[in-house]
């Protein structure tokens, strides 16, 4: 019995939260709690400064809805985390692609932004250069036509001598029930999203990544997770890209190539938000059903892309990073309700 009592005494842990009511002077004499008033005041001022910063874990960074650069920007990552890198970004002339290009450039990266509309990417390039001081090459391509991709990649390599990051952001989408979807409309979305992603990835692999390594980020979506109504075309295309991400990660990993998907939720200031019922959802307070109770913004997606492109994700490949505030878990998926805000037909 005495032996057991001895063991219990040895195992006893002193209480950590017991208050100590001794005076500050007595504590100083004993060498405990001997922080001076001056030091205490200093620590208090630091706490006050820290408290002045937004404390919410889901506080969104500043953003603008238009395809313009941010008026001000506070670096959360090291400003030179992509220094010396070059990124090739399809769909980089507007929306999410434009903001990804801007955030990459604000972290030391040079970019080539590619899209079908030469005037749009040229104007976007000028804005990006003025705002960031980095180089940006505007290029005209159609991701459905490999020869245009080859020409654009050749031009980028001629200009920058390297390509380290590929962002596959070219996409097309609209709301439409499957019964009203034309054969050509379905094919067009599959061609732009899925085929375009493969075409661009394969050209970059052959032209540069096979021998030098690189990072591929495929912009996808959560549409297929629950069979989102009115989205059979885009949901099928993005699900195929997620599968492609895993296949390429396995096959190209030995070439020092990381491949990941990035799946945004409802994002303000994008063509998708405007065309896919974003205003209706906002006005009818549907975003209140999202766990974080709001839509996301382009800068949040760009920060996620920055993480995937940077050395911070050096051991991340073959996965999908969902950045949607929990939207796909809780948002409505009623065919009849969504049908009211959709076009009865889609012709491309």
Secondary structure, 3 states (H helix, E strand, C coil): CHHHHHHHHHHCCCCCCCCCCCCHHHHHHCCCCCCCHHHHHHHHHHHHHHHHCCCCCCCCCCCCCCCCCCCCCCCCCCCCCCCCCEEEEECCCCHHHHHHHHHHHCCCCEEEEEECCHHHHHHHHHHHHHHHCCCEEEEECCCCCHHHHHHHHHHHHHHHCCCCEEEECCCCCCCCCHHHECHHHHHHHHHHHHHHHHHHHHHHHHHHHHHHCEEEEEEECCHHHCCCCCCHHHHHHHHHHHHHHHHHHHHHHHHCEEEEEEEECCECCCHHHHHCCHHHHHHCCHHHHCCCCCCECHHHHHHHHHHHHCHHHCCCCCCEEEECCCHHHHCCCCHHHHHCCCCCCECC
